[in-house]
Amino acid sequence: MRIHRGFVVGNLAFLCGAVLALAISSHAQNGMSMGGGMQPGNAQEIDSHQTDLRLYTDVQRQTNENPEETAAYKAFYNADEPAKKIEMGKAFLQKYPKSYLDEPVEVGLMNAYYANKDWKDVYSTADSALALKPDDVYVLTTVGWIIPHVYQPDDPDAGKLLDTAEQYSKYAIDVIPKMVKPPHTSDQQFAAMKAQSAMRAHSALGLVYFRRNDFENSAKELAQSTPSTATPDQTDLYVLGVDYDNLKRFADAADAYNRCAQITGFLQDHCKQSAAAAKAQVSQSK
């Protein structure tokens, strides 16, 4: 049966909205640490450099900062329970409003709100962090990635939020080549950090364009977030397949769905079915 464009745009786009919501739920439950970044081993584990405790202990030794302040930051950094972390973070910012540690505290608060799926406070703490450090790639790519996942078309600010995600992601791509290697990081680790940050930014842009039904640009960005040499995000591959379906590039869609189907996850069976449907389209078009 031929898949008509209206079906692809309507039903598959609706399904992708649910997929994106499931993807961010999975990340919120399993991927985000309370210290300031993604858990080690996660494909999107890039953290803000300034949330590395080793960096701060180095700075503390070099500048003879207030030991009580440093201890308060360490306690905040190590807190695992979101509500407790939020309480400690707010207390830190109130007690030390001019601290050089305020920006990473804002980042940690952003992650705690992420764990609670409190998107309004995720965005407000991200704004505060970026006001202190506009080039924070972790914040830029994280917010850019979150917005298209939790996007609600009936939200009065939906369009502005997508614009913000696009702006942050594009800026991150510009900033990544200029990142400074943090202490205690090898050249190989730093190269991997930059590559994964770029992949996350392209993923975010791809999903922003998908939300706008701009399948051409979405496919271009998601192709960069899912290189064959990396471990791609299953959701990105699925949406890339949908993009190609809408562009009538069925062979490319089948390839994206097949790669998606090789990854264990909630989309695996659906990607197998979609791959078979795309292959059928290829056969019919010959």
Contacts in CASP RR format, 6 or more apart in sequence:
PFRMAT RR
TARGET T0000
AUTHOR 0000-0000-0000
METHOD contacts of the structure
MODEL  1
MRIHRGFVVGNLAFLCGAVLALAISSHAQNGMSMGGGMQPGNAQEIDSHQ
TDLRLYTDVQRQTNENPEETAAYKAFYNADEPAKKIEMGKAFLQKYPKSY
LDEPVEVGLMNAYYANKDWKDVYSTADSALALKPDDVYVLTTVGWIIPHV
YQPDDPDAGKLLDTAEQYSKYAIDVIPKMVKPPHTSDQQFAAMKAQSAMR
AHSALGLVYFRRNDFENSAKELAQSTPSTATPDQTDLYVLGVDYDNLKRF
ADAADAYNRCAQITGFLQDHCKQSAAAAKAQVSQSK
2 281 0 8 1.000
2 284 0 8 1.000
3 245 0 8 1.000
3 277 0 8 1.000
3 281 0 8 1.000
5 246 0 8 1.000
5 248 0 8 1.000
8 242 0 8 1.000
8 245 0 8 1.000
8 246 0 8 1.000
9 213 0 8 1.000
9 246 0 8 1.000
12 242 0 8 1.000
12 245 0 8 1.000
12 246 0 8 1.000
13 210 0 8 1.000
13 213 0 8 1.000
13 242 0 8 1.000
16 210 0 8 1.000
16 238 0 8 1.000
16 239 0 8 1.000
16 242 0 8 1.000
17 151 0 8 1.000
19 235 0 8 1.000
19 238 0 8 1.000
19 239 0 8 1.000
19 267 0 8 1.000
20 148 0 8 1.000
20 149 0 8 1.000
20 150 0 8 1.000
20 151 0 8 1.000
20 207 0 8 1.000
20 235 0 8 1.000
20 239 0 8 1.000
21 149 0 8 1.000
21 150 0 8 1.000
22 266 0 8 1.000
23 149 0 8 1.000
23 233 0 8 1.000
23 234 0 8 1.000
23 235 0 8 1.000
24 146 0 8 1.000
24 149 0 8 1.000
24 150 0 8 1.000
25 117 0 8 1.000
26 266 0 8 1.000
27 42 0 8 1.000
27 44 0 8 1.000
28 114 0 8 1.000
28 115 0 8 1.000
28 117 0 8 1.000
30 39 0 8 1.000
30 42 0 8 1.000
31 38 0 8 1.000
31 39 0 8 1.000
31 42 0 8 1.000
31 44 0 8 1.000
32 38 0 8 1.000
32 39 0 8 1.000
32 111 0 8 1.000
32 114 0 8 1.000
32 115 0 8 1.000
33 39 0 8 1.000
33 111 0 8 1.000
34 79 0 8 1.000
34 80 0 8 1.000
34 81 0 8 1.000
34 82 0 8 1.000
34 85 0 8 1.000
34 108 0 8 1.000
34 111 0 8 1.000
34 112 0 8 1.000
34 115 0 8 1.000
35 51 0 8 1.000
35 77 0 8 1.000
35 78 0 8 1.000
35 79 0 8 1.000
35 108 0 8 1.000
35 111 0 8 1.000
36 47 0 8 1.000
36 48 0 8 1.000
36 51 0 8 1.000
36 77 0 8 1.000
36 104 0 8 1.000
36 107 0 8 1.000
36 108 0 8 1.000
36 110 0 8 1.000
36 111 0 8 1.000
36 138 0 8 1.000
37 45 0 8 1.000
37 46 0 8 1.000
37 47 0 8 1.000
37 48 0 8 1.000
37 51 0 8 1.000
37 107 0 8 1.000
37 108 0 8 1.000
37 111 0 8 1.000
37 138 0 8 1.000
38 44 0 8 1.000
38 45 0 8 1.000
38 46 0 8 1.000
38 47 0 8 1.000
39 45 0 8 1.000
43 196 0 8 1.000
43 230 0 8 1.000
43 231 0 8 1.000
43 232 0 8 1.000
43 233 0 8 1.000
44 145 0 8 1.000
44 196 0 8 1.000
44 200 0 8 1.000
44 233 0 8 1.000
45 196 0 8 1.000
46 137 0 8 1.000
46 138 0 8 1.000
46 141 0 8 1.000
46 193 0 8 1.000
46 196 0 8 1.000
46 197 0 8 1.000
46 200 0 8 1.000
47 138 0 8 1.000
48 104 0 8 1.000
48 107 0 8 1.000
48 136 0 8 1.000
48 137 0 8 1.000
48 138 0 8 1.000
48 139 0 8 1.000
49 55 0 8 1.000
49 138 0 8 1.000
49 179 0 8 1.000
49 180 0 8 1.000
49 182 0 8 1.000
50 56 0 8 1.000
50 103 0 8 1.000
50 104 0 8 1.000
50 107 0 8 1.000
50 133 0 8 1.000
50 136 0 8 1.000
51 77 0 8 1.000
51 104 0 8 1.000
51 107 0 8 1.000
51 108 0 8 1.000
51 138 0 8 1.000
52 182 0 8 1.000
52 183 0 8 1.000
52 184 0 8 1.000
53 74 0 8 1.000
53 77 0 8 1.000
54 183 0 8 1.000
54 184 0 8 1.000
55 182 0 8 1.000
55 183 0 8 1.000
55 184 0 8 1.000
56 70 0 8 1.000
56 73 0 8 1.000
56 101 0 8 1.000
56 104 0 8 1.000
57 70 0 8 1.000
58 183 0 8 1.000
59 65 0 8 1.000
59 100 0 8 1.000
60 67 0 8 1.000
60 70 0 8 1.000
65 100 0 8 1.000
69 96 0 8 1.000
69 99 0 8 1.000
69 101 0 8 1.000
70 101 0 8 1.000
72 88 0 8 1.000
72 92 0 8 1.000
72 95 0 8 1.000
72 96 0 8 1.000
73 92 0 8 1.000
73 99 0 8 1.000
73 101 0 8 1.000
73 104 0 8 1.000
73 105 0 8 1.000
75 88 0 8 1.000
76 85 0 8 1.000
76 88 0 8 1.000
76 89 0 8 1.000
76 92 0 8 1.000
76 105 0 8 1.000
76 108 0 8 1.000
77 104 0 8 1.000
77 108 0 8 1.000
79 85 0 8 1.000
79 88 0 8 1.000
82 112 0 8 1.000
82 113 0 8 1.000
82 115 0 8 1.000
82 116 0 8 1.000
83 116 0 8 1.000
85 108 0 8 1.000
85 109 0 8 1.000
85 112 0 8 1.000
86 109 0 8 1.000
86 112 0 8 1.000
86 113 0 8 1.000
89 105 0 8 1.000
89 108 0 8 1.000
89 109 0 8 1.000
90 109 0 8 1.000
92 99 0 8 1.000
92 101 0 8 1.000
92 102 0 8 1.000
92 105 0 8 1.000
93 102 0 8 1.000
93 105 0 8 1.000
93 106 0 8 1.000
96 102 0 8 1.000
99 105 0 8 1.000
102 132 0 8 1.000
103 129 0 8 1.000
103 132 0 8 1.000
103 133 0 8 1.000
103 136 0 8 1.000
106 125 0 8 1.000
106 126 0 8 1.000
106 128 0 8 1.000
106 129 0 8 1.000
106 132 0 8 1.000
107 125 0 8 1.000
107 129 0 8 1.000
107 136 0 8 1.000
107 138 0 8 1.000
107 139 0 8 1.000
108 125 0 8 1.000
109 121 0 8 1.000
109 125 0 8 1.000
110 122 0 8 1.000
110 125 0 8 1.000
110 126 0 8 1.000
110 129 0 8 1.000
110 139 0 8 1.000
110 142 0 8 1.000
110 143 0 8 1.000
113 119 0 8 1.000
113 121 0 8 1.000
113 122 0 8 1.000
113 125 0 8 1.000
114 122 0 8 1.000
114 142 0 8 1.000
114 146 0 8 1.000
117 150 0 8 1.000
119 146 0 8 1.000
119 150 0 8 1.000
122 143 0 8 1.000
122 146 0 8 1.000
123 143 0 8 1.000
126 139 0 8 1.000
126 142 0 8 1.000
126 143 0 8 1.000
129 136 0 8 1.000
129 139 0 8 1.000
130 136 0 8 1.000
130 139 0 8 1.000
130 140 0 8 1.000
133 139 0 8 1.000
135 175 0 8 1.000
135 178 0 8 1.000
137 172 0 8 1.000
137 175 0 8 1.000
137 176 0 8 1.000
137 179 0 8 1.000
137 197 0 8 1.000
138 197 0 8 1.000
140 168 0 8 1.000
140 169 0 8 1.000
140 171 0 8 1.000
140 172 0 8 1.000
140 175 0 8 1.000
140 201 0 8 1.000
141 168 0 8 1.000
141 169 0 8 1.000
141 172 0 8 1.000
141 197 0 8 1.000
141 200 0 8 1.000
141 201 0 8 1.000
141 204 0 8 1.000
142 200 0 8 1.000
143 164 0 8 1.000
143 165 0 8 1.000
143 168 0 8 1.000
144 164 0 8 1.000
144 165 0 8 1.000
144 168 0 8 1.000
144 169 0 8 1.000
144 201 0 8 1.000
144 204 0 8 1.000
144 208 0 8 1.000
145 165 0 8 1.000
145 169 0 8 1.000
145 200 0 8 1.000
145 203 0 8 1.000
145 204 0 8 1.000
145 207 0 8 1.000
146 165 0 8 1.000
147 161 0 8 1.000
147 162 0 8 1.000
147 164 0 8 1.000
147 165 0 8 1.000
147 204 0 8 1.000
147 208 0 8 1.000
148 162 0 8 1.000
148 165 0 8 1.000
148 204 0 8 1.000
148 206 0 8 1.000
148 207 0 8 1.000
148 208 0 8 1.000
148 210 0 8 1.000
148 211 0 8 1.000
149 207 0 8 1.000
151 158 0 8 1.000
151 161 0 8 1.000
151 162 0 8 1.000
151 211 0 8 1.000
152 158 0 8 1.000
155 161 0 8 1.000
162 208 0 8 1.000
162 211 0 8 1.000
162 212 0 8 1.000
165 204 0 8 1.000
165 205 0 8 1.000
165 208 0 8 1.000
166 205 0 8 1.000
166 208 0 8 1.000
168 204 0 8 1.000
169 201 0 8 1.000
169 202 0 8 1.000
169 204 0 8 1.000
169 205 0 8 1.000
169 208 0 8 1.000
170 201 0 8 1.000
170 205 0 8 1.000
172 197 0 8 1.000
172 198 0 8 1.000
172 201 0 8 1.000
173 198 0 8 1.000
173 201 0 8 1.000
173 202 0 8 1.000
176 194 0 8 1.000
176 197 0 8 1.000
176 198 0 8 1.000
176 201 0 8 1.000
177 194 0 8 1.000
179 190 0 8 1.000
179 193 0 8 1.000
179 194 0 8 1.000
179 197 0 8 1.000
181 187 0 8 1.000
181 190 0 8 1.000
182 190 0 8 1.000
185 193 0 8 1.000
195 230 0 8 1.000
198 224 0 8 1.000
199 224 0 8 1.000
199 225 0 8 1.000
199 226 0 8 1.000
199 227 0 8 1.000
199 230 0 8 1.000
200 225 0 8 1.000
202 221 0 8 1.000
202 222 0 8 1.000
202 224 0 8 1.000
202 225 0 8 1.000
203 221 0 8 1.000
203 222 0 8 1.000
203 225 0 8 1.000
203 233 0 8 1.000
203 236 0 8 1.000
205 217 0 8 1.000
205 221 0 8 1.000
206 217 0 8 1.000
206 218 0 8 1.000
206 220 0 8 1.000
206 221 0 8 1.000
206 222 0 8 1.000
206 225 0 8 1.000
206 236 0 8 1.000
206 239 0 8 1.000
207 218 0 8 1.000
207 222 0 8 1.000
207 236 0 8 1.000
207 239 0 8 1.000
208 218 0 8 1.000
209 215 0 8 1.000
209 217 0 8 1.000
209 218 0 8 1.000
209 221 0 8 1.000
210 218 0 8 1.000
210 222 0 8 1.000
210 239 0 8 1.000
210 242 0 8 1.000
210 243 0 8 1.000
215 242 0 8 1.000
215 243 0 8 1.000
215 244 0 8 1.000
215 246 0 8 1.000
215 247 0 8 1.000
216 243 0 8 1.000
216 247 0 8 1.000
218 239 0 8 1.000
218 240 0 8 1.000
218 243 0 8 1.000
219 240 0 8 1.000
219 243 0 8 1.000
219 244 0 8 1.000
219 247 0 8 1.000
219 249 0 8 1.000
219 252 0 8 1.000
222 236 0 8 1.000
222 237 0 8 1.000
222 239 0 8 1.000
222 240 0 8 1.000
222 243 0 8 1.000
223 240 0 8 1.000
225 232 0 8 1.000
225 233 0 8 1.000
225 236 0 8 1.000
226 232 0 8 1.000
226 233 0 8 1.000
226 236 0 8 1.000
226 237 0 8 1.000
226 240 0 8 1.000
226 256 0 8 1.000
226 259 0 8 1.000
228 259 0 8 1.000
232 259 0 8 1.000
232 263 0 8 1.000
234 260 0 8 1.000
234 263 0 8 1.000
234 265 0 8 1.000
234 267 0 8 1.000
234 268 0 8 1.000
234 271 0 8 1.000
235 267 0 8 1.000
237 256 0 8 1.000
237 257 0 8 1.000
237 259 0 8 1.000
237 260 0 8 1.000
237 263 0 8 1.000
237 271 0 8 1.000
238 256 0 8 1.000
238 257 0 8 1.000
238 260 0 8 1.000
238 267 0 8 1.000
238 270 0 8 1.000
238 271 0 8 1.000
238 274 0 8 1.000
240 256 0 8 1.000
241 252 0 8 1.000
241 253 0 8 1.000
241 256 0 8 1.000
241 257 0 8 1.000
241 260 0 8 1.000
241 274 0 8 1.000
241 278 0 8 1.000
242 253 0 8 1.000
243 253 0 8 1.000
244 250 0 8 1.000
244 252 0 8 1.000
244 253 0 8 1.000
244 256 0 8 1.000
244 278 0 8 1.000
245 253 0 8 1.000
245 274 0 8 1.000
245 278 0 8 1.000
245 281 0 8 1.000
250 278 0 8 1.000
250 279 0 8 1.000
250 281 0 8 1.000
250 282 0 8 1.000
250 285 0 8 1.000
251 278 0 8 1.000
251 282 0 8 1.000
253 274 0 8 1.000
253 278 0 8 1.000
253 281 0 8 1.000
254 275 0 8 1.000
254 278 0 8 1.000
254 279 0 8 1.000
254 282 0 8 1.000
257 271 0 8 1.000
257 272 0 8 1.000
257 274 0 8 1.000
257 275 0 8 1.000
257 278 0 8 1.000
258 271 0 8 1.000
258 275 0 8 1.000
260 267 0 8 1.000
260 268 0 8 1.000
260 271 0 8 1.000
260 274 0 8 1.000
260 275 0 8 1.000
261 268 0 8 1.000
261 269 0 8 1.000
261 271 0 8 1.000
261 272 0 8 1.000
261 275 0 8 1.000
END
